Amino acid sequence: MNQEIFINKAKTSGIIALDLLDYKPTTEIVELDIKDHLFMGMIVKEKEFKASIAEVDFSIYNEKAVGIICSTEAIIPPWAYMFLMEKLSLYAAYVDLNNAETILLDLWKRRLIYADLKHFKNQKVVVRANADHDPALYLLAAGLLKPLVKSLMYGEIGLPKVIFKT
């Protein structure tokens, strides 16, 4: 009886994968709309603004990433952001003047930048493809891996697109 042996070429290739999903932040991200604390939704009146902010239970932002936004065309003076930060700093894990989508990308990039990528040194590495990922993550990954890896690829281990080889 002739027995065929199947060889898993992907496994024997020596290519290891970096999955960007492994670095996705797990912190909950919420938005705080300043509009809700403005006079007529458009004007910062110091006394009313401070009174409105004083009524907020900021503990709802505990350990969350908070994106401060203003959904109206109001002009917000810098002291108002400072006032909000003073309240949020007691609870929030991260605060920025951005929407939730931008904060997610910023935190994701930060996690990649501070990741220990030493185990990729002198390896053949493929960064897994995912159409849902922002291209900025691939740009950053390539910049971080280039000085470390022997070769960098994109896609999947079985059929990668070669970016460079040393």
N, CA, C and O atoms as a DFTB+ gen file, in Angstrom:
664 C
 N C O
     1  1       0.840      -1.181       0.000
     2  2       0.000       0.000       0.000
     3  2       0.883       1.242       0.000
     4  3       1.782       1.370       0.831
     5  1       0.627       2.147      -0.925
     6  2       1.410       3.368      -1.065
     7  2       0.848       4.434      -0.134
     8  3      -0.310       4.834      -0.255
     9  1       1.665       4.878       0.775
    10  2       1.216       5.877       1.747
    11  2       1.803       7.229       1.376
    12  3       3.021       7.382       1.296
    13  1       0.921       8.225       1.145
    14  2       1.399       9.551       0.803
    15  2       1.633      10.351       2.083
    16  3       0.850      10.294       3.032
    17  1       2.720      11.085       2.074
    18  2       3.035      11.923       3.225
    19  2       2.829      13.374       2.809
    20  3       3.395      13.850       1.824
    21  1       2.012      14.049       3.580
    22  2       1.762      15.463       3.307
    23  2       2.697      16.312       4.158
    24  3       2.844      16.095       5.361
    25  1       3.311      17.265       3.514
    26  2       4.224      18.160       4.223
    27  2       3.574      19.531       4.296
    28  3       3.171      20.099       3.281
    29  1       3.481      20.041       5.480
    30  2       2.923      21.379       5.686
    31  2       4.041      22.381       5.414
    32  3       4.877      22.652       6.275
    33  1       4.037      22.927       4.189
    34  2       5.105      23.838       3.786
    35  2       5.078      25.138       4.584
    36  3       6.124      25.739       4.827
    37  1       3.897      25.571       4.989
    38  2       3.805      26.790       5.795
    39  2       4.519      26.588       7.127
    40  3       5.218      27.479       7.611
    41  1       4.334      25.408       7.712
    42  2       4.952      25.117       9.004
    43  2       6.472      24.997       8.885
    44  3       7.206      25.423       9.776
    45  1       6.925      24.427       7.804
    46  2       8.363      24.216       7.638
    47  2       9.093      25.436       7.068
    48  3      10.320      25.435       6.969
    49  1       8.345      26.469       6.696
    50  2       8.956      27.665       6.090
    51  2       9.771      28.490       7.077
    52  3      10.640      29.263       6.674
    53  1       9.497      28.330       8.360
    54  2      10.199      29.121       9.367
    55  2       9.649      30.534       9.515
    56  3      10.224      31.363      10.221
    57  1       8.539      30.800       8.846
    58  2       7.927      32.125       8.934
    59  2       7.077      32.201      10.204
    60  3       6.304      31.293      10.510
    61  1       7.239      33.298      10.926
    62  2       6.381      33.511      12.092
    63  2       5.486      34.727      11.836
    64  3       5.849      35.649      11.105
    65  1       4.326      34.697      12.451
    66  2       3.324      35.734      12.179
    67  2       3.245      36.751      13.305
    68  3       3.380      36.431      14.486
    69  1       3.019      37.990      12.887
    70  2       2.683      39.048      13.825
    71  2       1.241      39.429      13.494
    72  3       0.939      39.882      12.390
    73  1       0.362      39.236      14.471
    74  2      -1.045      39.588      14.286
    75  2      -1.302      40.895      15.020
    76  3      -1.190      40.956      16.244
    77  1      -1.644      41.930      14.281
    78  2      -1.884      43.241      14.889
    79  2      -3.019      43.214      15.900
    80  3      -3.062      44.053      16.800
    81  1      -3.936      42.267      15.768
    82  2      -5.028      42.151      16.742
    83  2      -4.520      41.863      18.153
    84  3      -5.179      42.196      19.138
    85  1      -3.344      41.242      18.241
    86  2      -2.757      40.957      19.556
    87  2      -2.404      42.234      20.315
    88  3      -2.220      42.205      21.532
    89  1      -2.310      43.346      19.602
    90  2      -1.909      44.611      20.215
    91  2      -3.073      45.603      20.324
    92  3      -2.886      46.744      20.747
    93  1      -4.258      45.165      19.944
    94  2      -5.429      46.049      20.015
    95  2      -5.740      46.350      21.477
    96  3      -5.786      45.437      22.301
    97  1      -5.952      47.617      21.801
    98  2      -6.253      47.969      23.189
    99  2      -7.578      47.362      23.654
   100  3      -8.527      47.229      22.881
   101  1      -7.615      47.005      24.911
   102  2      -8.840      46.446      25.486
   103  2      -9.592      47.477      26.324
   104  3     -10.703      47.216      26.785
   105  1      -8.992      48.632      26.518
   106  2      -9.617      49.698      27.301
   107  2     -10.886      50.180      26.596
   108  3     -10.884      50.409      25.387
   109  1     -11.950      50.329      27.350
   110  2     -13.188      50.860      26.786
   111  2     -12.985      52.336      26.456
   112  3     -12.415      53.090      27.244
   113  1     -13.459      52.732      25.282
   114  2     -13.310      54.114      24.830
   115  2     -14.688      54.750      24.729
   116  3     -15.590      54.209      24.089
   117  1     -14.840      55.908      25.369
   118  2     -16.113      56.636      25.353
   119  2     -15.848      58.089      24.959
   120  3     -14.727      58.587      25.060
   121  1     -16.898      58.741      24.514
   122  2     -16.784      60.156      24.154
   123  2     -17.570      61.007      25.140
   124  3     -18.648      60.627      25.598
   125  1     -17.009      62.157      25.452
   126  2     -17.676      63.153      26.275
   127  2     -17.896      64.368      25.380
   128  3     -16.937      65.007      24.946
   129  1     -19.159      64.684      25.104
   130  2     -19.495      65.795      24.225
   131  2     -19.675      67.061      25.057
   132  3     -20.584      67.146      25.883
   133  1     -18.809      68.037      24.836
   134  2     -18.867      69.304      25.568
   135  2     -20.172      70.049      25.298
   136  3     -20.643      70.815      26.139
   137  1     -20.743      69.823      24.136
   138  2     -21.982      70.510      23.741
   139  2     -23.046      70.422      24.839
   140  3     -23.810      71.363      25.051
   141  1     -23.084      69.307      25.518
   142  2     -24.099      69.092      26.562
   143  2     -23.920      70.022      27.760
   144  3     -24.810      70.119      28.605
   145  1     -22.789      70.700      27.840
   146  2     -22.493      71.575      28.978
   147  2     -22.393      73.045      28.574
   148  3     -21.941      73.880      29.357
   149  1     -22.811      73.351      27.368
   150  2     -22.748      74.726      26.870
   151  2     -24.108      75.402      26.947
   152  3     -25.149      74.752      26.845
   153  1     -24.080      76.678      27.123
   154  2     -25.303      77.478      27.105
   155  2     -25.881      77.417      25.688
   156  3     -25.212      77.775      24.719
   157  1     -27.117      76.965      25.584
   158  2     -27.797      76.785      24.303
   159  2     -27.004      75.872      23.361
   160  3     -27.160      75.942      22.142
   161  1     -26.163      75.028      23.930
   162  2     -25.379      74.094      23.137
   163  2     -24.298      74.736      22.295
   164  3     -23.657      74.067      21.485
   165  1     -24.087      76.060      22.484
   166  2     -23.160      76.767      21.595
   167  2     -22.176      77.701      22.294
   168  3     -21.146      78.046      21.716
   169  1     -22.471      78.112      23.511
   170  2     -21.676      79.169      24.135
   171  2     -21.131      78.701      25.484
   172  3     -21.854      78.125      26.297
   173  1     -19.843      78.961      25.703
   174  2     -19.235      78.667      26.996
   175  2     -19.427      79.894      27.881
   176  3     -18.812      80.940      27.673
   177  1     -20.290      79.735      28.866
   178  2     -20.446      80.771      29.892
   179  2     -19.828      80.161      31.151
   180  3     -20.318      79.157      31.668
   181  1     -18.763      80.768      31.633
   182  2     -17.953      80.147      32.677
   183  2     -18.765      79.623      33.854
   184  3     -18.619      78.462      34.234
   185  1     -19.600      80.444      34.424
   186  2     -20.345      80.040      35.615
   187  2     -21.257      78.847      35.318
   188  3     -21.287      77.881      36.080
   189  1     -21.992      78.916      34.219
   190  2     -22.909      77.836      33.859
   191  2     -22.152      76.559      33.469
   192  3     -22.566      75.449      33.805
   193  1     -21.039      76.740      32.756
   194  2     -20.228      75.600      32.346
   195  2     -19.699      74.855      33.574
   196  3     -19.814      73.633      33.670
   197  1     -19.127      75.598      34.495
   198  2     -18.575      74.975      35.709
   199  2     -19.665      74.309      36.541
   200  3     -19.442      73.246      37.120
   201  1     -20.840      74.927      36.605
   202  2     -21.957      74.342      37.354
   203  2     -22.419      73.042      36.698
   204  3     -22.704      72.060      37.383
   205  1     -22.490      73.044      35.375
   206  2     -22.905      71.846      34.646
   207  2     -21.901      70.710      34.834
   208  3     -22.287      69.559      35.040
   209  1     -20.637      71.035      34.764
   210  2     -19.582      70.024      34.944
   211  2     -19.599      69.488      36.375
   212  3     -19.351      68.304      36.599
   213  1     -19.888      70.354      37.334
   214  2     -19.924      69.938      38.749
   215  2     -21.007      68.889      39.000
   216  3     -20.910      68.119      39.955
   217  1     -22.023      68.852      38.164
   218  2     -23.120      67.891      38.337
   219  2     -22.803      66.512      37.756
   220  3     -23.532      65.551      38.003
   221  1     -21.729      66.415      36.993
   222  2     -21.377      65.150      36.342
   223  2     -20.724      64.201      37.335
   224  3     -19.859      64.596      38.117
   225  1     -21.153      62.940      37.292
   226  2     -20.504      61.896      38.083
   227  2     -19.372      61.327      37.232
   228  3     -19.597      60.442      36.407
   229  1     -18.176      61.826      37.429
   230  2     -17.043      61.433      36.595
   231  2     -16.565      60.011      36.876
   232  3     -15.720      59.495      36.145
   233  1     -17.084      59.374      37.911
   234  2     -16.693      57.994      38.184
   235  2     -17.164      57.054      37.068
   236  3     -16.667      55.933      36.965
   237  1     -18.115      57.490      36.230
   238  2     -18.547      56.656      35.097
   239  2     -17.429      56.487      34.073
   240  3     -17.504      55.615      33.207
   241  1     -16.400      57.313      34.171
   242  2     -15.264      57.238      33.257
   243  2     -14.095      56.449      33.847
   244  3     -13.001      56.437      33.283
   245  1     -14.331      55.795      34.975
   246  2     -13.274      55.068      35.666
   247  2     -12.629      54.017      34.759
   248  3     -13.310      53.157      34.199
   249  1     -11.309      54.103      34.627
   250  2     -10.490      53.176      33.840
   251  2     -10.864      53.128      32.363
   252  3     -10.581      52.137      31.691
   253  1     -11.487      54.172      31.853
   254  2     -11.848      54.232      30.442
   255  2     -10.977      55.265      29.737
   256  3     -10.403      56.155      30.365
   257  1     -10.895      55.125      28.436
   258  2     -10.256      56.148      27.612
   259  2     -11.365      57.095      27.185
   260  3     -12.404      56.659      26.689
   261  1     -11.149      58.387      27.376
   262  2     -12.191      59.369      27.105
   263  2     -11.759      60.291      25.972
   264  3     -10.690      60.900      26.008
   265  1     -12.621      60.372      24.972
   266  2     -12.409      61.302      23.878
   267  2     -13.313      62.504      24.082
   268  3     -14.538      62.376      24.095
   269  1     -12.711      63.657      24.239
   270  2     -13.497      64.877      24.398
   271  2     -13.787      65.424      23.006
   272  3     -12.880      65.654      22.206
   273  1     -15.066      65.624      22.740
   274  2     -15.490      66.149      21.442
   275  2     -16.467      67.293      21.661
   276  3     -16.957      67.496      22.771
   277  1     -16.745      68.028      20.613
   278  2     -17.821      69.026      20.621
   279  2     -18.551      68.861      19.290
   280  3     -17.999      69.140      18.226
   281  1     -19.791      68.406      19.366
   282  2     -20.544      68.107      18.152
   283  2     -21.208      69.340      17.539
   284  3     -21.986      69.224      16.592
   285  1     -20.901      70.513      18.079
   286  2     -21.396      71.748      17.478
   287  2     -20.199      72.580      17.023
   288  3     -19.048      72.206      17.248
   289  1     -20.480      73.689      16.394
   290  2     -19.425      74.574      15.890
   291  2     -18.970      75.584      16.947
   292  3     -18.413      76.627      16.606
   293  1     -19.199      75.285      18.201
   294  2     -18.857      76.206      19.288
   295  2     -17.346      76.399      19.386
   296  3     -16.564      75.494      19.093
   297  1     -16.964      77.586      19.801
   298  2     -15.562      77.882      20.074
   299  2     -15.342      77.636      21.559
   300  3     -15.948      78.287      22.411
   301  1     -14.469      76.691      21.849
   302  2     -14.223      76.288      23.240
   303  2     -12.891      76.882      23.680
   304  3     -11.865      76.629      23.049
   305  1     -12.891      77.671      24.760
   306  2     -11.619      78.225      25.243
   307  2     -10.763      77.128      25.889
   308  3     -11.302      76.194      26.483
   309  1      -9.459      77.235      25.778
   310  2      -8.566      76.209      26.331
   311  2      -8.788      75.918      27.815
   312  3      -8.611      74.775      28.237
   313  1      -9.167      76.910      28.617
   314  2      -9.367      76.661      30.050
   315  2     -10.474      75.637      30.282
   316  3     -10.443      74.916      31.279
   317  1     -11.458      75.560      29.373
   318  2     -12.556      74.598      29.534
   319  2     -12.034      73.167      29.437
   320  3     -12.467      72.288      30.182
   321  1     -11.100      72.940      28.513
   322  2     -10.494      71.610      28.398
   323  2      -9.669      71.289      29.640
   324  3      -9.674      70.159      30.128
   325  1      -8.968      72.289      30.138
   326  2      -8.173      72.085      31.350
   327  2      -9.080      71.754      32.528
   328  3      -8.752      70.903      33.355
   329  1     -10.214      72.426      32.597
   330  2     -11.171      72.193      33.674
   331  2     -11.706      70.760      33.604
   332  3     -11.827      70.083      34.625
   333  1     -12.022      70.311      32.400
   334  2     -12.488      68.934      32.219
   335  2     -11.400      67.926      32.595
   336  3     -11.676      66.917      33.243
   337  1     -10.184      68.203      32.189
   338  2      -9.082      67.285      32.493
   339  2      -8.864      67.149      33.989
   340  3      -8.558      66.066      34.488
   341  1      -9.023      68.248      34.694
   342  2      -8.861      68.201      36.149
   343  2      -9.855      67.211      36.750
   344  3      -9.509      66.483      37.680
   345  1     -11.057      67.173      36.245
   346  2     -12.089      66.250      36.755
   347  2     -11.841      64.819      36.272
   348  3     -11.946      63.869      37.048
   349  1     -11.512      64.672      34.990
   350  2     -11.330      63.341      34.405
   351  2     -10.072      62.638      34.904
   352  3     -10.044      61.410      34.997
   353  1      -9.043      63.397      35.223
   354  2      -7.760      62.799      35.612
   355  2      -7.872      61.922      36.854
   356  3      -7.021      61.063      37.089
   357  1      -8.904      62.132      37.640
   358  2      -9.099      61.309      38.834
   359  2      -9.598      59.901      38.490
   360  3      -9.470      58.985      39.303
   361  1     -10.158      59.728      37.305
   362  2     -10.799      58.456      36.961
   363  2     -10.310      57.837      35.651
   364  3     -10.007      56.645      35.605
   365  1     -10.231      58.629      34.605
   366  2      -9.967      58.096      33.271
   367  2      -8.553      57.546      33.135
   368  3      -7.605      58.075      33.715
   369  1      -8.431      56.479      32.362
   370  2      -7.124      55.892      32.089
   371  2      -6.371      56.702      31.032
   372  3      -5.141      56.703      30.997
   373  1      -7.125      57.388      30.176
   374  2      -6.530      58.148      29.076
   375  2      -7.554      59.186      28.643
   376  3      -8.747      58.890      28.580
   377  1      -7.105      60.391      28.347
   378  2      -7.990      61.466      27.888
   379  2      -7.313      62.178      26.726
   380  3      -6.118      62.471      26.768
   381  1      -8.101      62.450      25.684
   382  2      -7.564      63.195      24.552
   383  2      -8.697      63.960      23.884
   384  3      -9.874      63.644      24.061
   385  1      -8.328      64.948      23.131
   386  2      -9.284      65.775      22.400
   387  2      -9.446      65.174      21.007
   388  3      -8.954      65.711      20.015
   389  1     -10.146      64.051      20.965
   390  2     -10.345      63.296      19.727
   391  2     -11.581      62.427      19.850
   392  3     -12.099      62.210      20.945
   393  1     -12.048      61.932      18.706
   394  2     -13.175      61.004      18.741
   395  2     -12.684      59.603      19.110
   396  3     -11.480      59.348      19.143
   397  1     -13.618      58.709      19.385
   398  2     -13.283      57.360      19.846
   399  2     -12.450      56.585      18.820
   400  3     -11.532      55.855      19.194
   401  1     -12.760      56.736      17.553
   402  2     -12.036      56.022      16.498
   403  2     -10.561      56.436      16.458
   404  3      -9.679      55.588      16.323
   405  1     -10.302      57.721      16.575
   406  2      -8.929      58.217      16.557
   407  2      -8.185      57.787      17.817
   408  3      -7.003      57.448      17.761
   409  1      -8.874      57.800      18.942
   410  2      -8.236      57.370      20.193
   411  2      -7.883      55.887      20.130
   412  3      -6.815      55.483      20.591
   413  1      -8.773      55.074      19.563
   414  2      -8.468      53.654      19.407
   415  2      -7.186      53.476      18.597
   416  3      -6.302      52.716      18.992
   417  1      -7.083      54.165      17.482
   418  2      -5.884      54.062      16.649
   419  2      -4.648      54.544      17.402
   420  3      -3.595      53.911      17.326
   421  1      -4.761      55.653      18.126
   422  2      -3.618      56.175      18.891
   423  2      -3.154      55.180      19.955
   424  3      -1.955      54.947      20.111
   425  1      -4.095      54.600      20.680
   426  2      -3.740      53.640      21.731
   427  2      -3.156      52.360      21.131
   428  3      -2.233      51.766      21.688
   429  1      -3.699      51.950      20.002
   430  2      -3.204      50.756      19.317
   431  2      -1.762      50.971      18.861
   432  3      -0.908      50.103      19.038
   433  1      -1.507      52.126      18.279
   434  2      -0.147      52.451      17.845
   435  2       0.795      52.521      19.040
   436  3       1.935      52.061      18.968
   437  1       0.323      53.088      20.121
   438  2       1.149      53.191      21.335
   439  2       1.522      51.794      21.848
   440  3       2.661      51.557      22.252
   441  1       0.549      50.874      21.828
   442  2       0.835      49.509      22.283
   443  2       1.870      48.831      21.384
   444  3       2.725      48.088      21.867
   445  1       1.791      49.085      20.096
   446  2       2.778      48.528      19.169
   447  2       4.164      49.113      19.426
   448  3       5.157      48.386      19.453
   449  1       4.226      50.417      19.611
   450  2       5.508      51.090      19.836
   451  2       6.209      50.546      21.079
   452  3       7.427      50.367      21.081
   453  1       5.441      50.287      22.129
   454  2       6.037      49.826      23.382
   455  2       6.074      48.300      23.516
   456  3       6.482      47.781      24.556
   457  1       5.654      47.585      22.477
   458  2       5.670      46.121      22.523
   459  2       7.099      45.591      22.474
   460  3       7.982      46.191      21.861
   461  1       7.302      44.470      23.123
   462  2       8.600      43.798      23.079
   463  2       8.620      42.920      21.822
   464  3       8.017      41.847      21.791
   465  1       9.302      43.380      20.819
   466  2       9.342      42.666      19.541
   467  2      10.668      41.928      19.343
   468  3      10.976      41.500      18.231
   469  1      11.447      41.779      20.406
   470  2      12.769      41.149      20.296
   471  2      12.709      39.727      19.751
   472  3      13.641      39.278      19.084
   473  1      11.619      39.018      20.030
   474  2      11.532      37.628      19.566
   475  2      11.399      37.526      18.037
   476  3      11.446      36.425      17.489
   477  1      11.235      38.660      17.352
   478  2      11.197      38.677      15.895
   479  2      12.578      38.930      15.283
   480  3      12.732      38.921      14.062
   481  1      13.571      39.154      16.132
   482  2      14.929      39.476      15.655
   483  2      15.468      38.339      14.788
   484  3      15.440      37.173      15.182
   485  1      15.959      38.699      13.603
   486  2      16.549      37.764      12.634
   487  2      15.590      36.655      12.193
   488  3      16.024      35.559      11.840
   489  1      14.319      36.937      12.213
   490  2      13.301      35.967      11.803
   491  2      12.665      36.386      10.483
   492  3      12.778      37.532      10.051
   493  1      11.997      35.429       9.861
   494  2      11.151      35.716       8.705
   495  2       9.755      35.971       9.279
   496  3       9.143      35.083       9.873
   497  1       9.262      37.203       9.092
   498  2       8.013      37.606       9.746
   499  2       6.973      38.037       8.717
   500  3       7.270      38.782       7.783
   501  1       5.761      37.558       8.908
   502  2       4.630      38.003       8.102
   503  2       3.670      38.748       9.030
   504  3       3.295      38.251      10.092
   505  1       3.289      39.929       8.610
   506  2       2.277      40.687       9.343
   507  2       0.946      40.276       8.726
   508  3       0.699      40.486       7.538
   509  1       0.095      39.685       9.561
   510  2      -1.176      39.150       9.067
   511  2      -2.060      40.241       8.464
   512  3      -2.178      41.343       9.000
   513  1      -2.667      39.902       7.347
   514  2      -3.560      40.831       6.651
   515  2      -4.924      40.874       7.326
   516  3      -5.462      39.851       7.748
   517  1      -5.464      42.069       7.417
   518  2      -6.826      42.258       7.914
   519  2      -7.333      43.562       7.308
   520  3      -6.826      44.640       7.619
   521  1      -8.326      43.456       6.452
   522  2      -8.846      44.626       5.739
   523  2      -9.448      45.669       6.675
   524  3      -9.597      46.829       6.291
   525  1      -9.794      45.273       7.890
   526  2     -10.402      46.204       8.842
   527  2      -9.385      47.075       9.574
   528  3      -9.758      48.061      10.209
   529  1      -8.118      46.721       9.492
   530  2      -7.086      47.489      10.196
   531  2      -6.738      48.764       9.434
   532  3      -6.696      48.780       8.204
   533  1      -6.494      49.811      10.175
   534  2      -6.062      51.071       9.590
   535  2      -4.672      50.883       8.982
   536  3      -3.804      50.282       9.616
   537  1      -4.444      51.384       7.767
   538  2      -3.122      51.243       7.141
   539  2      -1.983      51.824       7.981
   540  3      -0.836      51.402       7.841
   541  1      -2.290      52.784       8.845
   542  2      -1.253      53.364       9.704
   543  2      -0.624      52.305      10.608
   544  3       0.543      52.432      10.978
   545  1      -1.370      51.274      10.966
   546  2      -0.821      50.201      11.798
   547  2       0.219      49.397      11.031
   548  3       1.235      48.991      11.595
   549  1      -0.035      49.166       9.737
   550  2       0.927      48.434       8.905
   551  2       2.182      49.270       8.668
   552  3       3.296      48.746       8.664
   553  1       1.995      50.548       8.475
   554  2       3.122      51.465       8.302
   555  2       4.016      51.424       9.539
   556  3       5.236      51.304       9.429
   557  1       3.400      51.526      10.712
   558  2       4.151      51.494      11.962
   559  2       4.829      50.145      12.168
   560  3       5.999      50.091      12.548
   561  1       4.103      49.055      11.919
   562  2       4.677      47.717      12.097
   563  2       5.904      47.531      11.210
   564  3       6.913      46.978      11.649
   565  1       5.820      47.989       9.972
   566  2       6.967      47.864       9.065
   567  2       8.167      48.654       9.591
   568  3       9.300      48.176       9.547
   569  1       7.912      49.851      10.081
   570  2       8.996      50.668      10.622
   571  2       9.634      50.062      11.852
   572  3      10.846      50.168      12.042
   573  1       8.832      49.427      12.688
   574  2       9.359      48.807      13.907
   575  2      10.097      47.503      13.618
   576  3      11.084      47.182      14.281
   577  1       9.616      46.754      12.629
   578  2      10.197      45.439      12.352
   579  2      11.418      45.486      11.429
   580  3      12.299      44.632      11.529
   581  1      11.477      46.456      10.551
   582  2      12.563      46.506       9.556
   583  2      13.954      46.376      10.179
   584  3      14.766      45.608       9.663
   585  1      14.265      47.086      11.256
   586  2      15.623      46.941      11.813
   587  2      15.859      45.596      12.504
   588  3      17.000      45.251      12.810
   589  1      14.791      44.838      12.750
   590  2      14.926      43.591      13.504
   591  2      14.961      42.335      12.650
   592  3      15.773      41.440      12.884
   593  1      14.085      42.270      11.666
   594  2      13.805      40.996      10.998
   595  2      14.724      40.724       9.809
   596  3      15.313      41.632       9.222
   597  1      14.821      39.423       9.476
   598  2      15.578      38.997       8.309
   599  2      14.759      39.250       7.039
   600  3      15.302      39.666       6.016
   601  1      13.465      38.998       7.113
   602  2      12.582      39.330       5.995
   603  2      11.209      39.698       6.553
   604  3      10.767      39.179       7.578
   605  1      10.559      40.606       5.844
   606  2       9.251      41.096       6.257
   607  2       8.261      40.829       5.134
   608  3       8.521      41.108       3.963
   609  1       7.116      40.280       5.528
   610  2       6.080      39.945       4.563
   611  2       4.728      40.416       5.065
   612  3       4.567      40.772       6.233
   613  1       3.762      40.409       4.162
   614  2       2.391      40.811       4.475
   615  2       1.466      39.707       3.976
   616  3       1.695      39.132       2.912
   617  1       0.440      39.416       4.732
   618  2      -0.552      38.436       4.296
   619  2      -0.686      37.296       5.279
   620  3      -0.937      37.498       6.467
   621  1      -0.512      36.085       4.757
   622  2      -0.583      34.877       5.585
   623  2       0.670      34.040       5.348
   624  3       1.328      34.174       4.317
   625  1       0.991      33.188       6.296
   626  2       2.206      32.383       6.220
   627  2       2.237      31.557       4.935
   628  3       3.294      31.428       4.317
   629  1       1.109      31.000       4.527
   630  2       1.056      30.145       3.344
   631  2       1.227      30.875       2.026
   632  3       1.669      30.272       1.048
   633  1       0.894      32.147       1.972
   634  2       0.981      32.894       0.724
   635  2       1.277      34.364       1.024
   636  3       0.430      35.229       0.804
   637  1       2.478      34.638       1.524
   638  2       2.791      36.024       1.896
   639  2       3.271      36.857       0.713
   640  3       3.784      36.327      -0.273
   641  1       3.097      38.153       0.830
   642  2       3.656      39.106      -0.139
   643  2       4.950      39.627       0.511
   644  3       4.923      40.198       1.601
   645  1       6.060      39.423      -0.167
   646  2       7.360      39.830       0.370
   647  2       7.503      41.339       0.271
   648  3       7.326      41.926      -0.796
   649  1       7.827      41.959       1.407
   650  2       8.063      43.398       1.462
   651  2       9.564      43.664       1.298
   652  3       9.964      44.519       0.508
   653  1      10.385      42.930       2.043
   654  2      11.845      43.016       1.854
   655  2      12.521      41.793       2.457
   656  3      11.979      41.113       3.329
   657  1      13.724      41.542       1.958
   658  2      14.597      40.472       2.481
   659  2      15.981      41.074       2.658
   660  3      16.406      41.918       1.868
   661  1      16.677      40.638       3.694
   662  2      18.049      41.110       3.864
   663  2      19.020      40.097       3.296
   664  3      20.231      40.310       3.342
